[in-house]
Amino acid sequence: MKNSFTVFVSPQSTFERVREKSGSSWIAPLVIVIVLSLITIYFQMPTLEKEMIKTFDAQGIDPSMQEMVIATSKVTSYVFAVIMPAMMVFLGGLLLMLVNLFIRGEAKYMQLVNVSAYSSLPSAIGGLLTGLLMWTSNVQSVTEVSLSLGALVADKSSALFKMASILNPFSIWGLVLMIIGMTVMSKRPRKLVAAWIVVGWLLISIGSSFLY
């Protein structure tokens, strides 16, 4: 648990400790991320309900059917808040393993799962702050609250908004932690590691931003 806090102030030494005792170091940060995700969904739910009701009314869906769909959506949202972080941590470890192969690093898969878990903490914190802002504000849509450059774009449905939303300080913070962690685990030069991870992150971020 200690590493989940020290990674913010001394990431280099934290990842060096994790490297020596890799094992199950990923569990504590993953649990924290899941808890933060559940709280975030709780804060976001009133805004999500408003969006769903607005859509249902426009489609002329019966109120009783609306209630059933909303109730199902609530349960699904909380379930995904538990499942998705775990999936992303292990998938992130796999993607980092590919980088490790390209740069001829020395990292092992579970070491990179640890890196993936710790580097997901900043985004979880950013999501929590965004959810809290939604909960305390009378917003009608989740796109009205953003901690990214997307907040400066008026048209929330535009491609510019999607591109600007990628530049989030918490995502970049997590990216920096990932680079430091990958450098420690792979024992390869930081510039080389950063080049591969930043390019991969941009490709994935840009691609995923246009999938919805």
BAVO-714138 format. One line per field, with one value per residue (C-alpha): x, z, y; residue number from 0. Coordinates in pm, 1 decimal, decimal comma, padded with zeros to 6 digits, always signed. Each point is the difference from the previous one (the first is absolute). Layout:
N
c1: (X:...)
c3: (Z:...)
c2: (Y:...)
num: (NUM:...)
END
This chain:
212
c1: (+00000,0:+00289,6:+00118,6:-00339,3:+00079,8:+00376,7:-00036,4:-00128,9:+00295,3:+00288,0:-00100,5:+00354,8:+00075,4:-00353,2:+00030,5:+00345,3:-00152,2:-00281,8:+00251,2:+00174,2:-00329,2:-00221,4:-00241,1:-00336,9:+00092,4:-00273,9:-00281,0:+00005,5:-00007,4:-00264,1:-00223,9:+00041,2:-00084,8:-00311,4:-00120,2:+00055,7:-00183,1:-00302,3:-00011,5:+00037,8:-00297,4:-00204,7:+00079,8:-00066,6:-00325,1:-00239,7:+00142,2:-00009,8:-00365,1:-00084,0:+00163,8:-00185,4:-00339,0:+00053,9:+00081,4:-00293,8:-00245,4:+00121,5:-00058,4:-00343,6:+00084,9:-00255,1:+00089,9:-00026,1:+00242,1:+00230,3:+00015,7:+00088,7:+00273,4:+00145,4:+00004,3:+00177,0:+00247,4:+00083,4:+00083,7:+00200,5:+00195,6:+00106,3:+00092,1:+00215,3:+00159,9:+00140,3:+00077,7:+00145,7:+00287,7:+00118,1:-00021,9:+00185,0:+00280,7:+00074,5:-00050,0:+00232,6:+00259,8:-00031,5:+00045,0:+00303,2:+00137,0:-00013,7:+00197,7:+00245,3:+00054,9:+00057,1:+00256,5:+00162,5:-00075,3:+00039,6:-00347,8:-00230,3:-00375,2:-00108,8:+00250,8:-00170,5:-00343,6:+00126,7:+00104,7:-00340,2:-00179,9:+00197,7:-00015,0:-00380,3:-00032,1:+00018,9:-00278,4:-00218,4:+00058,3:-00082,5:-00320,0:-00098,8:+00050,7:-00202,8:-00280,4:+00002,0:-00032,8:-00298,6:-00160,9:+00033,8:-00102,4:-00331,9:+00132,7:-00215,3:+00272,4:+00327,1:+00178,2:-00074,3:+00266,3:+00353,9:+00347,1:+00160,1:+00055,2:-00338,3:-00153,1:+00110,4:-00185,5:-00359,5:-00126,6:+00012,3:-00090,0:+00283,0:+00318,6:+00194,2:-00161,9:+00094,9:+00357,7:+00029,5:-00145,0:+00305,3:+00215,4:-00099,5:+00250,8:-00089,1:+00044,1:+00336,1:+00095,2:-00080,0:+00200,3:+00304,5:-00032,0:-00026,2:+00319,0:+00190,4:-00129,3:+00075,3:+00351,5:+00066,5:-00146,3:+00154,0:+00337,9:+00005,4:+00070,0:-00288,3:+00000,9:-00043,2:-00277,2:-00175,3:+00005,7:-00170,8:-00255,1:-00098,3:-00051,7:-00202,6:-00203,8:-00082,2:-00106,6:-00221,9:-00144,5:-00079,9:-00143,5:-00219,6:-00124,5:-00169,5:-00163,8:-00288,6)
c3: (+00000,0:+00080,8:-00361,6:-00117,4:+00170,4:-00043,9:-00375,3:-00019,7:+00178,2:-00077,4:-00297,1:-00085,5:+00340,4:+00025,8:-00325,7:+00101,5:+00315,9:-00204,2:-00241,2:+00285,3:+00145,7:-00309,2:+00095,7:+00093,7:+00026,6:-00253,3:+00238,9:+00223,2:-00280,5:-00187,6:+00308,1:+00042,0:-00366,2:+00025,6:+00313,9:-00165,0:-00312,5:+00205,6:+00176,7:-00334,3:-00146,0:+00306,5:-00056,4:-00375,3:+00023,2:+00039,7:-00316,6:-00186,8:+00099,6:-00134,9:-00331,5:-00025,0:+00085,8:-00257,5:-00265,9:+00097,8:-00007,9:-00346,5:-00114,8:+00163,8:+00225,9:+00267,2:+00352,4:+00154,1:-00260,0:+00071,6:+00368,3:-00081,2:-00243,6:+00239,6:+00285,3:-00223,0:-00113,9:+00361,7:+00083,8:-00321,0:+00069,1:+00345,8:-00128,3:-00273,1:+00254,4:+00162,0:-00308,4:-00235,5:+00222,4:+00048,0:-00372,0:-00088,0:+00248,8:-00146,2:-00356,9:+00073,5:+00124,9:-00325,3:-00211,6:+00205,4:-00054,8:-00372,9:+00053,2:+00209,7:-00291,4:-00244,5:+00220,9:+00105,3:+00365,4:+00299,1:+00148,5:+00084,3:-00062,5:+00365,0:+00057,4:-00280,8:+00143,6:+00312,3:-00211,9:-00169,9:+00336,7:+00160,0:-00309,6:-00003,9:+00335,4:-00133,3:-00254,2:+00273,4:+00210,9:-00298,2:-00060,7:+00364,0:-00015,5:-00321,2:+00156,8:+00308,6:-00217,3:-00177,9:+00329,9:+00140,4:-00321,8:-00179,0:-00328,3:-00256,2:-00174,6:+00096,7:-00273,3:+00181,5:+00260,1:-00111,4:+00148,5:-00343,1:-00274,4:-00129,6:+00255,3:-00223,7:-00304,1:-00034,9:-00233,3:+00212,2:-00294,7:-00222,8:-00092,5:+00155,2:+00336,8:-00021,1:-00089,3:+00271,4:+00260,5:-00039,4:+00159,7:+00359,6:+00276,2:+00189,8:-00307,0:-00068,5:+00364,9:-00037,6:-00321,7:+00179,4:+00272,1:-00267,3:-00168,9:+00330,0:+00098,8:-00339,7:+00008,6:+00338,0:-00091,6:-00346,8:+00097,2:-00325,1:-00066,1:+00100,8:-00331,3:-00192,9:+00229,3:-00012,8:-00380,5:-00033,2:+00276,2:-00107,2:-00362,5:+00108,0:+00244,8:-00266,8:-00250,3:+00251,5:+00141,4:-00340,5:-00127,9:+00302,7:+00012,4:-00337,5:+00082,6:+00186,8)
c2: (+00000,0:+00233,9:-00009,8:+00128,1:+00330,9:+00024,2:-00052,1:+00359,1:+00159,1:-00236,4:-00217,6:-00107,0:-00152,5:-00140,6:-00192,1:-00118,7:-00151,6:-00150,8:-00152,2:-00179,7:-00124,3:-00011,8:-00280,6:+00142,3:+00369,8:+00079,0:-00098,4:+00310,8:+00261,0:-00200,8:-00011,1:+00375,9:+00059,7:-00219,4:+00181,0:+00338,8:-00122,8:-00107,0:+00337,2:+00177,4:-00189,6:+00094,3:+00368,0:-00023,3:-00194,6:+00299,4:+00159,9:-00331,6:-00042,9:+00345,2:-00088,1:-00330,7:+00153,6:+00274,6:-00260,2:-00222,4:+00292,4:+00096,4:-00358,4:-00015,7:-00294,6:-00087,9:+00128,0:-00348,1:-00132,6:+00293,3:-00092,2:-00359,6:+00098,0:+00257,3:-00253,5:-00252,0:+00264,4:+00085,9:-00360,3:-00039,2:+00319,3:-00116,9:-00345,6:+00150,3:+00233,9:-00314,6:-00207,9:+00261,0:+00122,8:-00358,3:-00070,8:+00319,6:-00068,5:-00343,2:+00117,9:+00292,0:-00246,3:-00192,1:+00313,3:+00098,9:-00349,9:+00066,5:+00320,3:-00200,1:-00237,2:+00285,4:+00171,9:-00329,9:+00064,0:-00230,7:+00044,1:-00288,7:+00007,3:+00028,8:+00280,0:+00189,1:-00078,1:+00177,9:+00299,1:+00002,1:-00009,7:+00282,8:+00220,0:-00028,4:+00177,3:+00359,6:-00059,0:-00149,4:+00311,5:+00221,0:-00196,0:+00042,6:+00377,4:+00018,3:-00203,0:+00220,1:+00310,8:-00158,1:-00090,6:+00351,9:+00177,5:+00008,4:-00135,5:-00177,9:-00197,5:-00168,2:+00196,3:+00327,6:-00080,8:-00071,8:+00036,9:-00021,5:+00255,8:-00112,6:+00237,0:+00287,0:-00135,0:+00119,5:-00274,0:-00316,0:-00221,9:+00120,2:-00182,4:+00287,5:-00068,9:-00368,2:+00084,8:+00266,3:-00237,7:-00221,7:+00268,7:-00057,2:+00082,4:-00316,6:-00219,9:+00163,3:-00050,9:-00369,2:-00010,2:+00142,1:-00265,2:-00267,2:+00120,0:+00006,6:-00342,6:-00150,1:+00145,0:-00160,6:-00339,7:-00025,3:+00150,5:+00192,1:+00372,9:+00226,4:+00188,5:-00323,3:-00118,4:+00338,5:+00010,7:-00338,2:+00055,9:+00353,6:-00105,2:-00302,6:+00207,2:+00259,3:-00264,4:-00178,3:+00324,4:+00149,9:-00327,2:-00062,8:+00361,3:-00046,0:-00333,0:+00165,6)
num: (0:1:2:3:4:5:6:7:8:9:10:11:12:13:14:15:16:17:18:19:20:21:22:23:24:25:26:27:28:29:30:31:32:33:34:35:36:37:38:39:40:41:42:43:44:45:46:47:48:49:50:51:52:53:54:55:56:57:58:59:60:61:62:63:64:65:66:67:68:69:70:71:72:73:74:75:76:77:78:79:80:81:82:83:84:85:86:87:88:89:90:91:92:93:94:95:96:97:98:99:100:101:102:103:104:105:106:107:108:109:110:111:112:113:114:115:116:117:118:119:120:121:122:123:124:125:126:127:128:129:130:131:132:133:134:135:136:137:138:139:140:141:142:143:144:145:146:147:148:149:150:151:152:153:154:155:156:157:158:159:160:161:162:163:164:165:166:167:168:169:170:171:172:173:174:175:176:177:178:179:180:181:182:183:184:185:186:187:188:189:190:191:192:193:194:195:196:197:198:199:200:201:202:203:204:205:206:207:208:209:210:211)
END
